[in-house]
Amino acid sequence: MSTSPKVEATEVSKVEEKGQRDSFKEADEKAPYIDVTSEDPEHVEGAALSQSYLKKVYIINRVMNEHVGFSRWHWGLMLLSGYGWLVDNLWLQGVAIILPQVNREFAPQHVEWMTFALYIGLILGAAGWGVAADIIGRRPAFNITLFLAGVFGIAAGGARNEVALGGLLAALGVGLGGNLPVDGMLFLEFIPGSKQYLLTLLSVFWSIGQLIASLVAWVFIVNYTCSGDNSDIATSGVCISSENQGWRYTFYTLGAVTLAGWFLRFVVFQLPESPKYLLSQGRDAEAVQVVKEIARRSGKELGDDILSVALLRSAAGEAHEMSDADEIVPEKRGLAGLLAVPKQLFAAAKNFSPSHLKPDLKLVKPLFATPKLAYNTSIIFVLWSFIGLAYPLFNAFLPLYLESRSVGTGNASVNETYSQYAYISICGVPGSLIAAWMVEMPRSGRRGAMALGTLLTGIFVIVSTQSPNKGAFLTFLCLEALFQNIMYGVLYAYTPESFPSPVRGTGDGIASSLNRIFGLMSPIIRIYGASESGPGVNAPLFTSGAMFIFCGLLMLTLRVESQGRTAL
C-alpha cells in the first residue's frame, strides 16, 4: 500500500521539528541561559504561566540566543530605551533645579508643592502605562510617553503662575511616568539572555539625564536670572518674569531633547511589537514574524526549520493549522503611522466605558501565584515604595540643600549652587558602569550588588549631614551619587527580570506607581517635617538615609537571583 505525498510531507515535517527540538535540548546542556518549565526552582515566576506559553517562549529564547544574537540593531534599541531613562531623570532633576528660581518669581508659600504636582502625574502615568503595556502592547506605550512629556514640558516653561505650572507638571508626569516601567521591560524582551546584564547598564542614561539637566541649568539659570540673595525674597524682592527667563529656557531645552527622542523612536527606528507580548496574546504568527524581522535587521535569515508557527505549536502540543486569528495585519509606520494616531485615539475613546477603569485582577494574581513568588513580589513592591520616598527626600530638593550651604550672594551664589550640582551629577555616571560589572560576578549577582549599593547610599546620605565644611559635604554627596546609581541600576534590571512577560508590565507598573506614591510624601515631609535651622533642619536627610539602609538589608532576603538565566 503506497503512502500519499501529503502523509509523507507530514512525517518529514514531524521529523524536522523533532530534530530541531533535540538540537535545543542538546544546547541546553551547554548554555547557561535557559528556560525550562514552571517547576524550575530558578524560575519562580514560571508558576504563573501556562505550560503552553512556557514551551513557546523557551523556543523563542533559544532562537534569540543561538541564532539571532546581539547586533547593531540591539545597540540601537538600547540607546533608544536608555533615552527614556535619560528623559525621566532629566525632568525629575529639571524640576528640582528650577525650584529656587520659581520660588523667587512666583513667591508661593511652599515651592515644594511643584514637586507634589509632578508626582501626582507620575503616579497616574506609571500605573496607567504599565498596565496598558500588558493590554495594548509595549510598542504604543514606548512611542507615546516621550511625546506627552515633551509637549507638556515645553508648555510648563510658559506657565505664568504657580497654579498653571503645577497643572502642567502633573500633565508632564503622566507621560513621564511610563518611561521606566515600559522602556526597560521592552529592552529586556528583545535581547538574548546572555546579554541581559546590559539592562543594568541602561542606568548610565539615568546619570547622563541628571548631568544634562544640570549643565543646561548651569548655562541658562546663571546667565538669565535675577540678582540678589535668592534665600531672602522679602529683602531682595520678587523677580519679574522678564528678568528670570533662565528656568524657562531650561524647560524649553529639556522639552526639545524629549521630543527629539520621540522622533527617533517613532519615525526613524520604527520598533516592532515585543514577540513575548505577542505570544502572551496568542498571536504566534506575528511573534514568529517579529523574530525573523529582528534577525533580518541583524543581517541574518531564519528559515522555517529554525522557527515557525508549526514548530511552536508542536512543542506546546497544539494543533498546527493556521486560522483567521493568525492573519497578520501590516502595521502602519513612519508618516502613515503618525497620521493614523488621531483615528486610533478616536476609536479608543468611542469604545470606552466606565467598566474599563475597573482593576483587572487577572493581571495581578499571577504575581502571587505561589508563596515563594508572592514573597519575592511583595518585597520588590516594598523596596520600590521605601526607595520612592528616600530618593526624592534627598535628590528632589538637592539644589535647595546646596543653596542653603552657599557662601556667596547674588549670581555668585547661583553659580556655586549649579556648578556643585553638575559635579555631583558627573560623579554618578561611573556607578552605572560598576553596577553592570558587579551583577555578573558569581559572589555578588543582582541581590548582592543591589544591597551593597543601597546600604552605602544610605550611609553617605547620613554622613553628609555631619560634614564639617563645604568640601567634605560635596565629597560625601559625590560618593552618595556613585552608590545610588549602582542601587538604581540593579533595581531597574532585577524588577522586570523577576516578573513573567504576560504580566511584566503590570508588575513594573505597580512597582513604579508605589515608588511615585511614596515619593508624593517627600514634599510634605520637607515642608512640615524640617525646621529652617537647628537640629531639625536635617530631619529629611536622616529619614532618607535610614530608609536606604533598611532597604539594603531587606534586599538580602529576596528569594530569586536572576543572574545567569533568560527572562520568561
C-alpha positions in Angstrom: 0.0 0.0 0.0 1.6 3.3 -1.1 1.8 6.3 1.2 0.3 9.6 -0.1 2.6 12.6 -0.7 0.6 14.5 1.9 1.3 11.9 4.6 5.0 11.7 3.6 5.3 15.5 3.9 3.6 15.4 7.3 6.0 12.8 8.5 9.0 14.7 7.2 7.8 17.8 8.9 7.4 15.9 12.2 11.0 14.6 11.9 12.4 18.1 11.2 10.5 19.5 14.2 11.8 16.7 16.4 15.3 17.2 15.2 15.0 21.0 16.0 13.7 20.2 19.5 16.6 17.7 20.0 19.1 20.4 19.0 17.6 22.8 21.5 17.8 20.1 24.2 21.4 19.3 23.4 22.3 23.0 23.5 20.6 23.3 26.9 23.3 21.1 28.4 26.0 23.7 27.3 24.3 27.1 27.5 23.9 28.9 30.9 20.9 30.9 29.8 18.0 28.6 29.5 14.3 28.4 30.3 12.8 25.1 31.4 9.3 24.6 33.0 7.2 26.1 35.7 8.8 23.6 38.1 12.3 25.1 37.6 13.4 26.4 41.1 15.4 29.2 39.5 12.3 30.4 37.5 9.9 31.1 40.4 7.8 33.3 38.2 7.2 30.3 35.8 4.5 29.1 38.2 2.3 32.0 37.0 2.5 30.8 33.4 0.8 28.1 31.3 2.8 25.2 30.1 1.9 26.1 26.5 3.4 29.6 26.9 6.5 28.3 28.7 7.3 25.9 25.9 6.8 28.5 23.2 8.8 31.2 25.0 11.5 28.6 25.6 11.9 28.2 21.8 11.8 31.9 21.2 14.5 32.5 23.8 16.7 29.7 22.4 16.4 31.1 18.8 17.2 34.6 20.1 20.3 33.3 22.0 21.6 30.8 19.4 20.6 32.2 16.0 19.9 35.9 16.3 22.4 37.1 19.0 23.2 40.7 19.8 23.7 43.0 16.9 23.9 46.7 15.9 20.1 46.8 15.8 20.1 45.8 19.5 22.6 48.6 20.3 20.2 51.0 18.6 17.4 49.7 20.7 19.5 50.0 23.8 20.2 53.7 23.0 16.5 54.5 22.5 15.4 52.6 25.6 18.1 54.3 27.6 16.8 57.6 26.1 13.6 57.1 28.1 15.6 56.7 31.3 17.6 59.7 30.4 14.4 61.8 29.9 12.9 60.5 33.2 15.7 61.8 35.3 16.2 64.8 33.1 12.8 66.1 34.2 13.0 64.9 37.8 16.2 66.8 38.2 15.0 69.6 36.0 12.0 70.3 38.3 14.3 70.2 41.3 16.7 72.6 39.6 14.2 75.3 38.9 12.6 75.4 42.4 14.8 78.2 43.7 14.1 80.4 40.7 10.3 79.6 40.7 10.3 80.5 44.3 11.7 83.9 43.6 9.4 84.6 40.7 6.0 83.3 41.9 6.8 83.5 45.7 4.4 80.6 46.6 4.1 79.8 50.3 5.8 76.4 49.7 7.6 75.9 46.4 7.8 72.2 47.2 4.2 71.8 46.0 5.6 71.9 42.5 7.3 68.5 43.2 4.0 67.3 44.7 2.2 68.1 41.4 4.8 66.3 39.3 4.4 63.2 41.4 0.6 63.2 41.0 1.2 62.8 37.3 3.9 60.3 37.7 1.6 58.0 39.8 -1.1 58.1 37.1 1.5 57.6 34.3 3.3 54.7 36.0 0.2 52.7 36.8 -1.6 53.5 33.5 1.2 52.9 31.1 2.5 49.8 32.9 -0.9 48.1 32.8 -1.6 49.4 29.3 1.6 47.7 28.1 0.1 44.3 29.0 -3.2 45.2 27.3 -2.5 47.2 24.2 1.2 46.3 23.8 4.7 47.6 24.5 5.1 49.5 21.3 2.3 52.1 21.6 3.3 52.9 25.2 7.0 53.1 24.1 6.2 55.7 21.5 3.5 57.9 23.2 5.2 58.6 26.6 8.0 60.7 25.3 5.6 62.7 23.1 3.4 63.7 26.0 6.4 64.5 28.2 7.9 66.7 25.6 4.8 68.7 24.7 3.8 69.4 28.4 7.4 70.0 29.4 7.7 72.8 26.9 4.2 74.2 27.9 5.3 74.3 31.5 8.1 76.6 30.6 5.5 79.2 29.6 3.5 79.0 32.8 2.6 82.4 34.2 1.8 81.4 37.8 2.3 78.6 40.2 -1.1 77.0 39.6 -0.6 76.8 35.9 2.9 75.4 36.4 1.7 72.8 38.9 -1.0 71.6 36.5 1.4 71.4 33.6 3.9 69.5 35.7 1.2 67.0 36.6 0.4 66.5 32.9 4.2 66.1 32.2 4.3 63.4 34.8 1.5 61.4 33.1 3.7 60.9 30.1 7.0 60.7 32.0 5.7 58.0 34.4 5.6 55.4 31.7 9.2 55.6 30.7 10.9 53.5 33.4 8.3 50.6 33.6 7.9 50.3 29.8 11.4 51.0 28.4 13.4 48.6 30.5 10.8 45.9 30.1 10.7 46.3 26.3 14.5 46.2 26.0 14.6 43.0 28.1 12.1 41.2 25.8 14.2 41.9 22.7 17.7 40.9 23.8 19.2 37.4 24.2 19.6 36.1 27.7 23.4 36.2 27.6 23.2 40.0 27.3 20.6 40.7 30.0 23.2 42.3 32.2 23.1 45.2 29.7 19.7 46.1 31.2 21.7 47.3 34.3 23.8 49.4 32.0 20.7 51.4 31.0 21.0 53.2 34.3 24.0 55.1 32.9 21.4 57.1 30.9 19.7 58.0 34.2 23.0 59.5 35.3 23.5 61.3 31.9 20.0 62.7 32.2 20.9 64.3 35.5 24.1 65.6 34.1 22.4 67.2 31.0 19.8 68.9 33.2 22.5 70.3 35.5 24.6 71.6 32.6 21.6 73.2 30.8 20.5 74.8 34.0 24.0 76.0 34.8 24.2 77.8 31.4 20.7 79.3 31.4 19.8 80.0 35.0 23.2 81.5 35.9 23.1 83.9 33.0 19.3 84.7 32.9 18.3 85.1 36.5 17.6 87.9 39.0 20.4 89.2 41.0 20.2 89.4 44.8 20.1 87.0 47.7 17.9 84.1 46.5 17.2 82.9 50.0 15.6 86.1 51.2 12.7 87.1 48.9 11.3 89.7 51.4 14.5 91.7 51.2 15.5 91.4 47.6 12.0 91.4 46.1 10.2 89.0 43.8 11.7 88.5 40.3 9.7 89.6 37.4 9.4 87.1 34.5 11.4 89.2 32.0 14.4 89.1 34.4 14.1 85.5 35.3 13.9 83.6 32.0 16.7 81.1 32.8 14.4 78.4 34.2 12.0 78.8 31.3 14.9 78.4 28.7 15.9 75.3 30.7 12.4 73.8 30.3 12.2 74.7 26.6 15.6 72.9 26.0 14.6 69.8 28.0 11.4 69.6 26.1 13.2 69.8 22.8 15.5 67.0 23.9 12.5 64.9 24.8 10.7 65.4 21.5 13.9 64.5 19.7 13.9 61.1 21.4 10.2 60.6 20.4 11.1 61.4 16.8 13.9 58.9 16.7 11.7 56.2 18.2 8.6 56.7 16.2 9.8 57.9 12.8 13.4 56.6 12.5 13.8 53.4 14.4 10.2 52.0 14.0 10.3 49.3 16.6 8.1 46.2 16.1 6.0 44.8 18.9 7.6 42.6 21.5 7.4 38.9 20.5 6.9 37.8 24.1 3.9 40.1 24.4 2.5 38.7 21.1 3.0 35.1 22.4 1.1 36.0 25.6 -1.8 37.2 23.4 -1.9 34.0 21.4 -0.6 35.8 18.3 2.0 33.2 17.4 2.3 34.0 13.7 3.1 37.7 14.5 5.6 36.7 17.2 7.4 34.5 14.6 7.4 37.2 12.0 8.9 39.8 14.5 11.7 37.4 15.5 12.5 36.8 11.8 12.4 40.6 11.2 14.8 41.2 14.0 17.1 38.6 12.6 16.9 40.3 9.1 17.7 43.7 10.7 20.7 41.9 12.3 21.9 40.6 9.0 20.7 37.0 9.4 17.9 34.9 7.9 15.8 32.4 9.9 14.2 29.6 7.9 11.1 27.7 8.9 13.4 24.8 10.0 14.6 27.1 12.8 11.4 28.9 13.8 7.8 28.6 12.6 4.3 28.6 13.9 4.1 24.9 13.4 7.3 24.4 15.5 6.0 26.5 18.3 2.6 24.8 18.4 4.1 21.3 18.1 6.3 22.0 21.1 3.3 23.2 23.0 1.1 20.2 22.0 -1.3 22.4 20.0 -2.8 22.0 16.5 -0.6 23.3 13.7 -3.3 24.5 11.4 -3.4 28.3 10.7 -6.6 30.1 11.4 -8.1 33.5 10.8 -6.6 34.6 14.2 -3.2 34.1 12.6 -3.7 36.7 9.9 -1.0 39.3 10.1 -2.2 42.9 9.6 0.7 45.1 8.5 1.5 47.9 10.9 1.4 51.5 9.7 4.8 53.1 10.4 6.5 56.4 9.8 4.3 59.2 8.4 1.4 56.8 7.8 1.6 55.6 11.4 1.7 59.2 12.6 -1.4 60.2 10.6 -3.2 57.1 11.9 -2.8 58.1 15.5 -5.8 60.5 15.7 -8.1 57.9 14.2 -6.9 55.3 16.7 -7.4 57.6 19.6 -10.9 58.5 18.4 -11.8 54.8 18.0 -10.5 54.1 21.5 -12.5 57.0 23.0 -15.6 55.8 21.2 -15.3 52.3 22.6 -14.5 53.5 26.1 -16.8 52.7 29.0 -16.6 53.2 32.8 -16.1 49.4 33.3 -12.6 49.8 31.7 -11.5 51.7 34.8 -12.2 48.7 37.0 -8.9 47.0 38.0 -8.3 43.7 36.3 -7.1 41.3 39.0 -6.3 38.7 36.3 -3.1 40.7 35.6 -2.2 40.9 39.3 -3.0 37.4 40.7 -0.2 35.7 38.7 2.4 37.9 40.5 1.4 36.0 43.7 0.9 32.5 42.2 3.0 30.7 44.8 4.2 31.5 48.3 7.8 32.0 47.1 6.7 34.2 44.2 4.3 36.1 46.4 7.1 36.9 48.9 9.5 38.0 46.2 6.9 40.2 44.6 5.9 41.7 47.9 9.5 42.5 48.8 10.0 44.1 45.4 7.0 46.3 46.0 8.1 47.3 49.5 11.6 48.2 48.1 10.2 50.4 45.4 7.9 52.1 47.9 10.5 53.0 50.5 13.1 53.9 47.9 10.4 56.0 46.3 10.3 58.1 49.5 14.0 58.0 50.3 15.2 59.2 46.9 13.3 62.4 46.5 13.7 63.3 50.1 17.3 63.8 49.2 17.5 64.4 45.5 14.4 66.3 44.7 15.5 69.1 46.9 19.3 68.9 46.5 19.5 72.3 44.8 17.8 73.8 47.9 20.2 72.0 50.2 23.2 73.2 48.2 21.8 76.8 48.1 21.4 76.8 51.9 25.1 76.0 52.3 26.2 78.5 49.7 28.6 81.2 51.0 28.1 83.5 48.0 25.4 86.1 47.3 23.5 87.0 44.1 24.7 85.4 40.9 27.8 84.1 42.7 25.5 82.0 44.9 23.5 80.7 41.9 26.7 79.8 40.0 28.1 78.0 43.1 24.9 76.0 43.6 24.5 74.8 40.0 28.2 74.1 39.4 28.2 71.8 42.5 25.1 70.2 41.2 26.9 69.4 37.9 29.9 67.9 39.7 27.7 65.6 41.7 25.9 64.5 38.5 29.3 63.6 36.9 30.2 61.5 40.0 27.1 59.3 39.4 28.0 58.1 35.9 30.6 55.5 36.9 28.1 53.9 39.3 26.1 52.5 36.4 29.2 51.0 34.8 30.2 49.4 38.1 26.7 48.0 38.5 26.9 46.3 35.1 30.1 44.7 36.1 29.0 43.6 39.6 25.8 41.9 38.5 27.8 39.3 36.6 30.1 38.5 39.5 29.4 35.0 40.9 29.6 36.1 44.6 27.6 39.2 44.0 24.9 38.8 41.5 21.9 41.0 41.3 21.0 40.9 45.0 24.5 41.4 46.3 25.3 44.4 44.1 21.9 46.0 44.8 22.2 45.5 48.6 25.7 46.9 48.7 24.9 50.0 46.6 21.8 50.7 48.7 23.5 50.4 52.1 26.3 52.7 51.1 23.9 55.2 49.6 22.1 55.4 53.0 25.4 55.7 54.9 26.7 58.6 52.9 23.4 60.5 53.0 23.5 60.4 56.8 27.3 61.2 56.9 26.8 64.2 54.6 24.6 65.9 57.3 27.6 65.9 59.6 30.0 67.4 57.1 32.3 70.0 58.9 32.8 72.1 55.8 31.6 72.6 52.2 34.4 70.5 50.7 33.5 67.5 52.8 29.8 68.0 52.1 30.4 67.9 48.3 32.7 64.8 48.6 30.1 62.8 50.5 27.4 63.9 48.0 29.5 62.7 45.2 30.0 59.3 46.8 26.3 59.1 47.5 25.6 59.7 43.8 28.0 56.9 42.8 26.5 54.3 45.0 22.9 55.5 44.4 23.4 54.7 40.7 24.6 51.2 41.5 21.5 50.7 43.5 19.1 52.0 40.9 20.9 50.3 38.0 20.5 46.9 39.5 17.0 47.5 40.9 15.7 48.6 37.5 17.2 45.4 35.9 16.2 43.0 38.6 12.5 44.0 38.7 11.4 43.2 35.2 13.6 40.0 35.2 11.6 38.8 38.2 8.2 39.1 36.5 6.8 36.8 33.7 6.2 38.5 30.4 2.4 38.3 30.2 2.1 40.4 33.4 5.5 42.1 33.4 4.0 45.5 32.5 1.5 45.2 35.4 4.2 44.2 37.9 6.6 47.0 36.7 3.7 49.5 36.7 2.6 48.7 40.2 6.2 48.9 41.5 6.7 52.2 39.7 3.4 53.5 41.0 4.2 52.7 44.6 7.6 54.4 44.0 5.8 57.6 43.0 3.0 57.3 45.6 5.6 57.2 48.4 7.6 59.9 46.6 4.5 62.1 46.9 5.1 62.3 50.6 8.6 63.8 50.2 7.5 67.4 49.7 5.1 67.1 52.6 7.9 65.9 54.9 10.2 68.6 53.5 7.5 71.3 54.2 6.3 70.2 57.6 8.9 67.8 59.0 12.0 70.0 58.7 12.8 73.2 60.6 14.6 76.2 59.0 17.5 75.8 61.4 18.6 73.9 64.4 18.6 70.0 64.9 15.5 69.6 62.7 17.0 71.0 59.6 18.5 67.6 58.6 15.4 65.5 59.5 14.5 64.7 55.9 18.1 63.6 55.2 18.2 61.3 58.3 14.9 59.8 57.2 16.2 59.3 53.7 19.4 57.6 54.8 17.7 55.3 57.3 15.2 54.1 54.7 18.0 53.4 52.2 19.8 51.3 54.9 16.6 49.4 55.7 16.0 48.6 52.0 19.6 47.4 51.6 19.1 44.9 54.4 15.7 43.8 53.0 17.3 43.1 49.6 19.3 40.3 51.1 16.1 38.4 51.8 14.9 38.3 48.2 14.2 34.7 47.1 15.2 35.0 43.5 18.6 35.5 41.9 18.1 36.4 38.3 21.8 36.1 37.3 22.6 33.6 34.6 19.1 32.9 33.2 16.9 34.2 30.5 13.7 36.1 31.5 10.5 34.3 30.6 
